[in-house]
Amino acid sequence: MSWRRSSRRKPSNPEGVPSFSLDGLVCTVQMLKNKVKIQFNRGSSISDPDGLFNASLDAPMGRAIDLFEGDELDAEQFQQLVRRAVEVNRS
């Protein structure tokens, strides 16, 4: 099993944003003016029992986690979410 990190170009960031793939795109990470956005490409298909997704909740495919200054992200819960995202890619 091997992660691939690359840069994905977006209209809002033509230089690209970090993207992480394993059997397909898992997520991208954008540093914006007032937050960090972790966008999961197939987020609507990923189980989120810990309620980490807090943005793009009505989007047809993706879901996101927006982190603002002072926010904490539970590392174990986030790792489990990434594992579930990889499972979705493999299904």
N, CA, C and O atoms as CSV, one atom per row, in Angstrom:
chain,resi,resn,atom,element,x,y,z
A,1,MET,N,N,0.854,-1.161,0.000
A,1,MET,CA,C,0.000,0.000,0.000
A,1,MET,C,C,0.900,1.225,0.000
A,1,MET,O,O,1.804,1.348,0.826
A,2,SER,N,N,0.644,2.113,-0.924
A,2,SER,CA,C,1.516,3.272,-1.078
A,2,SER,C,C,0.697,4.529,-1.358
A,2,SER,O,O,-0.071,4.586,-2.318
A,3,TRP,N,N,0.874,5.535,-0.501
A,3,TRP,CA,C,0.214,6.823,-0.682
A,3,TRP,C,C,0.910,7.590,-1.780
A,3,TRP,O,O,2.121,7.464,-1.964
A,4,ARG,N,N,0.162,8.373,-2.499
A,4,ARG,CA,C,0.736,9.264,-3.492
A,4,ARG,C,C,0.306,10.680,-3.150
A,4,ARG,O,O,-0.885,10.962,-3.023
A,5,ARG,N,N,1.277,11.564,-3.003
A,5,ARG,CA,C,0.993,12.976,-2.784
A,5,ARG,C,C,1.353,13.718,-4.055
A,5,ARG,O,O,2.428,13.515,-4.618
A,6,SER,N,N,0.465,14.567,-4.500
A,6,SER,CA,C,0.732,15.358,-5.695
A,6,SER,C,C,0.095,16.726,-5.503
A,6,SER,O,O,-0.427,17.041,-4.434
A,7,SER,N,N,0.147,17.525,-6.546
A,7,SER,CA,C,-0.462,18.845,-6.509
A,7,SER,C,C,-1.587,18.872,-7.533
A,7,SER,O,O,-1.375,18.560,-8.705
A,8,ARG,N,N,-2.759,19.238,-7.097
A,8,ARG,CA,C,-3.929,19.282,-7.972
A,8,ARG,C,C,-4.267,20.743,-8.239
A,8,ARG,O,O,-4.493,21.522,-7.313
A,9,ARG,N,N,-4.298,21.095,-9.507
A,9,ARG,CA,C,-4.617,22.475,-9.888
A,9,ARG,C,C,-6.126,22.685,-9.826
A,9,ARG,O,O,-6.911,21.832,-10.239
A,10,LYS,N,N,-6.506,23.850,-9.298
A,10,LYS,CA,C,-7.914,24.221,-9.198
A,10,LYS,C,C,-8.067,25.646,-9.715
A,10,LYS,O,O,-7.119,26.428,-9.642
A,11,PRO,N,N,-9.230,25.997,-10.231
A,11,PRO,CA,C,-9.422,27.378,-10.696
A,11,PRO,C,C,-9.131,28.403,-9.607
A,11,PRO,O,O,-8.620,29.488,-9.887
A,12,SER,N,N,-9.457,28.055,-8.364
A,12,SER,CA,C,-9.232,28.988,-7.263
A,12,SER,C,C,-7.773,29.019,-6.816
A,12,SER,O,O,-7.373,29.910,-6.066
A,13,ASN,N,N,-6.976,28.054,-7.271
A,13,ASN,CA,C,-5.565,27.981,-6.903
A,13,ASN,C,C,-4.792,27.343,-8.050
A,13,ASN,O,O,-4.499,26.148,-8.008
A,14,PRO,N,N,-4.456,28.131,-9.084
A,14,PRO,CA,C,-3.822,27.569,-10.284
A,14,PRO,C,C,-2.454,26.945,-10.038
A,14,PRO,O,O,-1.984,26.157,-10.859
A,15,GLU,N,N,-1.802,27.283,-8.918
A,15,GLU,CA,C,-0.516,26.656,-8.615
A,15,GLU,C,C,-0.701,25.245,-8.077
A,15,GLU,O,O,0.246,24.460,-8.040
A,16,GLY,N,N,-1.898,24.930,-7.670
A,16,GLY,CA,C,-2.200,23.596,-7.174
A,16,GLY,C,C,-2.293,23.533,-5.666
A,16,GLY,O,O,-1.775,24.392,-4.951
A,17,VAL,N,N,-2.971,22.486,-5.197
A,17,VAL,CA,C,-3.113,22.232,-3.772
A,17,VAL,C,C,-2.633,20.812,-3.514
A,17,VAL,O,O,-2.719,19.959,-4.398
A,18,PRO,N,N,-2.126,20.548,-2.306
A,18,PRO,CA,C,-1.710,19.180,-2.004
A,18,PRO,C,C,-2.892,18.222,-2.122
A,18,PRO,O,O,-3.988,18.509,-1.642
A,19,SER,N,N,-2.657,17.101,-2.757
A,19,SER,CA,C,-3.688,16.076,-2.873
A,19,SER,C,C,-3.083,14.735,-2.495
A,19,SER,O,O,-1.900,14.484,-2.724
A,20,PHE,N,N,-3.904,13.886,-1.917
A,20,PHE,CA,C,-3.448,12.599,-1.420
A,20,PHE,C,C,-4.314,11.505,-2.029
A,20,PHE,O,O,-5.543,11.570,-1.985
A,21,SER,N,N,-3.660,10.507,-2.592
A,21,SER,CA,C,-4.360,9.445,-3.304
A,21,SER,C,C,-3.921,8.071,-2.826
A,21,SER,O,O,-2.759,7.860,-2.477
A,22,LEU,N,N,-4.858,7.152,-2.815
A,22,LEU,CA,C,-4.590,5.739,-2.606
A,22,LEU,C,C,-5.762,5.006,-3.234
A,22,LEU,O,O,-6.876,5.034,-2.712
A,23,ASP,N,N,-5.508,4.358,-4.342
A,23,ASP,CA,C,-6.573,3.717,-5.122
A,23,ASP,C,C,-7.621,4.747,-5.549
A,23,ASP,O,O,-8.810,4.433,-5.608
A,24,GLY,N,N,-7.193,5.951,-5.841
A,24,GLY,CA,C,-8.056,7.057,-6.230
A,24,GLY,C,C,-7.836,8.228,-5.287
A,24,GLY,O,O,-7.224,8.074,-4.230
A,25,LEU,N,N,-8.329,9.383,-5.663
A,25,LEU,CA,C,-8.174,10.586,-4.850
A,25,LEU,C,C,-8.869,10.410,-3.507
A,25,LEU,O,O,-10.039,10.031,-3.455
A,26,VAL,N,N,-8.153,10.685,-2.425
A,26,VAL,CA,C,-8.725,10.623,-1.085
A,26,VAL,C,C,-9.138,12.023,-0.652
A,26,VAL,O,O,-10.296,12.246,-0.300
A,27,CYS,N,N,-8.192,12.976,-0.676
A,27,CYS,CA,C,-8.535,14.329,-0.245
A,27,CYS,C,C,-7.534,15.343,-0.783
A,27,CYS,O,O,-6.433,15.001,-1.214
A,28,THR,N,N,-7.955,16.594,-0.743
A,28,THR,CA,C,-7.075,17.723,-1.040
A,28,THR,C,C,-7.071,18.616,0.190
A,28,THR,O,O,-8.006,18.600,0.991
A,29,VAL,N,N,-6.006,19.395,0.326
A,29,VAL,CA,C,-5.877,20.296,1.468
A,29,VAL,C,C,-5.605,21.695,0.929
A,29,VAL,O,O,-4.644,21.911,0.191
A,30,GLN,N,N,-6.455,22.635,1.304
A,30,GLN,CA,C,-6.280,24.020,0.873
A,30,GLN,C,C,-6.087,24.911,2.080
A,30,GLN,O,O,-6.830,24.822,3.058
A,31,MET,N,N,-5.088,25.769,2.006
A,31,MET,CA,C,-4.902,26.791,3.023
A,31,MET,C,C,-5.529,28.068,2.487
A,31,MET,O,O,-5.032,28.664,1.532
A,32,LEU,N,N,-6.618,28.476,3.107
A,32,LEU,CA,C,-7.331,29.673,2.695
A,32,LEU,C,C,-7.046,30.793,3.688
A,32,LEU,O,O,-6.340,30.591,4.676
A,33,LYS,N,N,-7.592,31.962,3.422
A,33,LYS,CA,C,-7.297,33.141,4.241
A,33,LYS,C,C,-7.575,32.920,5.723
A,33,LYS,O,O,-6.769,33.298,6.573
A,34,ASN,N,N,-8.722,32.304,6.031
A,34,ASN,CA,C,-9.105,32.183,7.441
A,34,ASN,C,C,-9.309,30.741,7.907
A,34,ASN,O,O,-9.787,30.514,9.018
A,35,LYS,N,N,-8.953,29.765,7.069
A,35,LYS,CA,C,-9.178,28.374,7.452
A,35,LYS,C,C,-8.334,27.435,6.600
A,35,LYS,O,O,-7.745,27.822,5.591
A,36,VAL,N,N,-8.301,26.200,7.045
A,36,VAL,CA,C,-7.737,25.105,6.252
A,36,VAL,C,C,-8.913,24.217,5.878
A,36,VAL,O,O,-9.698,23.823,6.740
A,37,LYS,N,N,-9.034,23.904,4.601
A,37,LYS,CA,C,-10.133,23.065,4.110
A,37,LYS,C,C,-9.558,21.730,3.649
A,37,LYS,O,O,-8.687,21.678,2.780
A,38,ILE,N,N,-10.061,20.651,4.247
A,38,ILE,CA,C,-9.704,19.298,3.831
A,38,ILE,C,C,-10.911,18.751,3.093
A,38,ILE,O,O,-11.940,18.456,3.700
A,39,GLN,N,N,-10.780,18.620,1.790
A,39,GLN,CA,C,-11.892,18.234,0.915
A,39,GLN,C,C,-11.764,16.765,0.538
A,39,GLN,O,O,-10.758,16.356,-0.042
A,40,PHE,N,N,-12.779,15.972,0.864
A,40,PHE,CA,C,-12.819,14.557,0.500
A,40,PHE,C,C,-13.653,14.413,-0.765
A,40,PHE,O,O,-14.838,14.746,-0.785
A,41,ASN,N,N,-13.025,13.918,-1.805
A,41,ASN,CA,C,-13.621,13.838,-3.129
A,41,ASN,C,C,-14.937,13.060,-3.134
A,41,ASN,O,O,-15.898,13.485,-3.776
A,42,ARG,N,N,-14.995,11.941,-2.438
A,42,ARG,CA,C,-16.198,11.099,-2.428
A,42,ARG,C,C,-16.830,11.102,-1.034
A,42,ARG,O,O,-17.342,10.084,-0.570
A,43,GLY,N,N,-16.786,12.243,-0.388
A,43,GLY,CA,C,-17.224,12.362,1.003
A,43,GLY,C,C,-18.652,11.945,1.263
A,43,GLY,O,O,-18.955,11.450,2.348
A,44,SER,N,N,-19.546,12.132,0.295
A,44,SER,CA,C,-20.944,11.759,0.529
A,44,SER,C,C,-21.102,10.247,0.657
A,44,SER,O,O,-22.127,9.775,1.148
A,45,SER,N,N,-20.112,9.488,0.226
A,45,SER,CA,C,-20.156,8.026,0.319
A,45,SER,C,C,-19.401,7.495,1.523
A,45,SER,O,O,-19.372,6.284,1.744
A,46,ILE,N,N,-18.789,8.376,2.308
A,46,ILE,CA,C,-17.953,7.965,3.433
A,46,ILE,C,C,-18.746,8.092,4.730
A,46,ILE,O,O,-19.322,9.142,5.019
A,47,SER,N,N,-18.767,7.020,5.499
A,47,SER,CA,C,-19.400,7.047,6.813
A,47,SER,C,C,-18.619,7.991,7.730
A,47,SER,O,O,-17.390,7.941,7.784
A,48,ASP,N,N,-19.343,8.850,8.449
A,48,ASP,CA,C,-18.711,9.834,9.337
A,48,ASP,C,C,-19.378,9.805,10.713
A,48,ASP,O,O,-20.031,10.773,11.103
A,49,PRO,N,N,-19.220,8.696,11.456
A,49,PRO,CA,C,-19.907,8.585,12.740
A,49,PRO,C,C,-19.432,9.598,13.781
A,49,PRO,O,O,-20.158,9.888,14.732
A,50,ASP,N,N,-18.230,10.134,13.615
A,50,ASP,CA,C,-17.706,11.107,14.573
A,50,ASP,C,C,-18.093,12.541,14.219
A,50,ASP,O,O,-17.799,13.460,14.982
A,51,GLY,N,N,-18.749,12.747,13.072
A,51,GLY,CA,C,-19.203,14.079,12.676
A,51,GLY,C,C,-18.081,15.044,12.360
A,51,GLY,O,O,-18.166,16.228,12.684
A,52,LEU,N,N,-17.022,14.543,11.726
A,52,LEU,CA,C,-15.897,15.418,11.373
A,52,LEU,C,C,-16.235,16.345,10.212
A,52,LEU,O,O,-15.761,17.480,10.167
A,53,PHE,N,N,-17.048,15.872,9.275
A,53,PHE,CA,C,-17.421,16.730,8.145
A,53,PHE,C,C,-18.268,17.885,8.668
A,53,PHE,O,O,-19.255,17.669,9.370
A,54,ASN,N,N,-17.880,19.110,8.324
A,54,ASN,CA,C,-18.638,20.279,8.765
A,54,ASN,C,C,-18.851,21.291,7.644
A,54,ASN,O,O,-19.303,22.410,7.888
A,55,ALA,N,N,-18.525,20.895,6.413
A,55,ALA,CA,C,-18.688,21.807,5.269
A,55,ALA,C,C,-19.056,20.996,4.031
A,55,ALA,O,O,-18.774,19.801,3.947
A,56,SER,N,N,-19.681,21.659,3.084
A,56,SER,CA,C,-20.122,21.028,1.836
A,56,SER,C,C,-21.062,19.861,2.103
A,56,SER,O,O,-21.066,18.879,1.361
A,57,LEU,N,N,-21.853,19.967,3.157
A,57,LEU,CA,C,-22.697,18.851,3.565
A,57,LEU,C,C,-23.836,18.574,2.589
A,57,LEU,O,O,-24.379,17.469,2.574
A,58,ASP,N,N,-24.200,19.549,1.784
A,58,ASP,CA,C,-25.268,19.353,0.805
A,58,ASP,C,C,-24.741,19.076,-0.594
A,58,ASP,O,O,-25.525,18.922,-1.530
A,59,ALA,N,N,-23.429,19.010,-0.747
A,59,ALA,CA,C,-22.842,18.752,-2.065
A,59,ALA,C,C,-23.177,17.326,-2.500
A,59,ALA,O,O,-23.269,16.430,-1.661
A,60,PRO,N,N,-23.357,17.110,-3.796
A,60,PRO,CA,C,-23.735,15.779,-4.255
A,60,PRO,C,C,-22.650,14.712,-4.061
A,60,PRO,O,O,-22.980,13.538,-3.894
A,61,MET,N,N,-21.385,15.083,-4.079
A,61,MET,CA,C,-20.306,14.087,-3.977
A,61,MET,C,C,-19.378,14.335,-2.790
A,61,MET,O,O,-19.221,13.469,-1.930
A,62,GLY,N,N,-18.776,15.496,-2.745
A,62,GLY,CA,C,-17.729,15.764,-1.767
A,62,GLY,C,C,-18.252,16.223,-0.421
A,62,GLY,O,O,-19.389,16.678,-0.293
A,63,ARG,N,N,-17.407,16.096,0.564
A,63,ARG,CA,C,-17.644,16.647,1.896
A,63,ARG,C,C,-16.319,17.239,2.343
A,63,ARG,O,O,-15.266,16.876,1.819
A,64,ALA,N,N,-16.365,18.150,3.311
A,64,ALA,CA,C,-15.129,18.805,3.729
A,64,ALA,C,C,-15.099,18.995,5.236
A,64,ALA,O,O,-16.118,18.960,5.926
A,65,ILE,N,N,-13.885,19.197,5.706
A,65,ILE,CA,C,-13.648,19.605,7.085
A,65,ILE,C,C,-12.995,20.977,7.002
A,65,ILE,O,O,-11.917,21.121,6.426
A,66,ASP,N,N,-13.641,21.978,7.573
A,66,ASP,CA,C,-13.060,23.312,7.654
A,66,ASP,C,C,-12.477,23.484,9.049
A,66,ASP,O,O,-13.180,23.309,10.044
A,67,LEU,N,N,-11.199,23.824,9.125
A,67,LEU,CA,C,-10.526,24.043,10.403
A,67,LEU,C,C,-10.154,25.512,10.521
A,67,LEU,O,O,-9.508,26.079,9.640
A,68,PHE,N,N,-10.571,26.110,11.615
A,68,PHE,CA,C,-10.271,27.509,11.887
A,68,PHE,C,C,-9.247,27.583,13.017
A,68,PHE,O,O,-9.058,26.617,13.756
A,69,GLU,N,N,-8.592,28.729,13.147
A,69,GLU,CA,C,-7.592,28.896,14.194
A,69,GLU,C,C,-8.181,28.502,15.543
A,69,GLU,O,O,-9.270,28.943,15.911
A,70,GLY,N,N,-7.453,27.674,16.266
A,70,GLY,CA,C,-7.896,27.213,17.572
A,70,GLY,C,C,-8.677,25.912,17.551
A,70,GLY,O,O,-8.877,25.294,18.596
A,71,ASP,N,N,-9.128,25.481,16.360
A,71,ASP,CA,C,-9.830,24.203,16.252
A,71,ASP,C,C,-8.864,23.058,16.506
A,71,ASP,O,O,-7.671,23.152,16.214
A,72,GLU,N,N,-9.395,21.989,17.047
A,72,GLU,CA,C,-8.612,20.773,17.223
A,72,GLU,C,C,-9.269,19.664,16.430
A,72,GLU,O,O,-10.495,19.576,16.366
A,73,LEU,N,N,-8.455,18.824,15.829
A,73,LEU,CA,C,-8.927,17.686,15.055
A,73,LEU,C,C,-8.380,16.437,15.716
A,73,LEU,O,O,-7.165,16.264,15.813
A,74,ASP,N,N,-9.266,15.566,16.170
A,74,ASP,CA,C,-8.847,14.338,16.821
A,74,ASP,C,C,-8.117,13.456,15.798
A,74,ASP,O,O,-8.700,13.036,14.798
A,75,ALA,N,N,-6.856,13.187,16.060
A,75,ALA,CA,C,-6.011,12.459,15.106
A,75,ALA,C,C,-6.552,11.058,14.830
A,75,ALA,O,O,-6.574,10.629,13.676
A,76,GLU,N,N,-6.983,10.348,15.850
A,76,GLU,CA,C,-7.469,8.979,15.649
A,76,GLU,C,C,-8.757,8.970,14.827
A,76,GLU,O,O,-8.917,8.138,13.935
A,77,GLN,N,N,-9.671,9.888,15.122
A,77,GLN,CA,C,-10.914,9.978,14.351
A,77,GLN,C,C,-10.621,10.332,12.902
A,77,GLN,O,O,-11.247,9.791,11.990
A,78,PHE,N,N,-9.663,11.246,12.681
A,78,PHE,CA,C,-9.318,11.638,11.319
A,78,PHE,C,C,-8.697,10.459,10.566
A,78,PHE,O,O,-9.016,10.236,9.398
A,79,GLN,N,N,-7.820,9.710,11.219
A,79,GLN,CA,C,-7.217,8.541,10.577
A,79,GLN,C,C,-8.284,7.530,10.182
A,79,GLN,O,O,-8.219,6.942,9.102
A,80,GLN,N,N,-9.262,7.327,11.050
A,80,GLN,CA,C,-10.354,6.401,10.728
A,80,GLN,C,C,-11.152,6.901,9.526
A,80,GLN,O,O,-11.563,6.105,8.681
A,81,LEU,N,N,-11.372,8.205,9.446
A,81,LEU,CA,C,-12.093,8.776,8.310
A,81,LEU,C,C,-11.313,8.549,7.016
A,81,LEU,O,O,-11.898,8.195,5.993
A,82,VAL,N,N,-10.010,8.749,7.058
A,82,VAL,CA,C,-9.178,8.513,5.872
A,82,VAL,C,C,-9.235,7.040,5.482
A,82,VAL,O,O,-9.324,6.719,4.297
A,83,ARG,N,N,-9.185,6.148,6.455
A,83,ARG,CA,C,-9.278,4.707,6.151
A,83,ARG,C,C,-10.608,4.378,5.476
A,83,ARG,O,O,-10.653,3.596,4.526
A,84,ARG,N,N,-11.692,4.981,5.971
A,84,ARG,CA,C,-12.988,4.744,5.341
A,84,ARG,C,C,-13.036,5.316,3.927
A,84,ARG,O,O,-13.680,4.747,3.046
A,85,ALA,N,N,-12.354,6.445,3.711
A,85,ALA,CA,C,-12.296,7.025,2.356
A,85,ALA,C,C,-11.572,6.077,1.402
A,85,ALA,O,O,-11.992,5.913,0.256
A,86,VAL,N,N,-10.497,5.456,1.862
A,86,VAL,CA,C,-9.773,4.494,1.025
A,86,VAL,C,C,-10.664,3.278,0.748
A,86,VAL,O,O,-10.672,2.764,-0.371
A,87,GLU,N,N,-11.408,2.818,1.746
A,87,GLU,CA,C,-12.327,1.701,1.535
A,87,GLU,C,C,-13.344,2.037,0.452
A,87,GLU,O,O,-13.657,1.199,-0.393
A,88,VAL,N,N,-13.861,3.266,0.476
A,88,VAL,CA,C,-14.813,3.691,-0.563
A,88,VAL,C,C,-14.136,3.657,-1.932
A,88,VAL,O,O,-14.738,3.212,-2.910
A,89,ASN,N,N,-12.895,4.121,-2.005
A,89,ASN,CA,C,-12.164,4.077,-3.287
A,89,ASN,C,C,-12.012,2.654,-3.792
A,89,ASN,O,O,-12.049,2.418,-4.999
A,90,ARG,N,N,-11.843,1.717,-2.896
A,90,ARG,CA,C,-11.600,0.329,-3.277
A,90,ARG,C,C,-12.879,-0.436,-3.579
A,90,ARG,O,O,-12.826,-1.547,-4.107
A,91,SER,N,N,-14.022,0.142,-3.251
A,91,SER,CA,C,-15.290,-0.586,-3.485
A,91,SER,C,C,-15.832,-0.346,-4.874
A,91,SER,O,O,-16.883,-0.882,-5.227
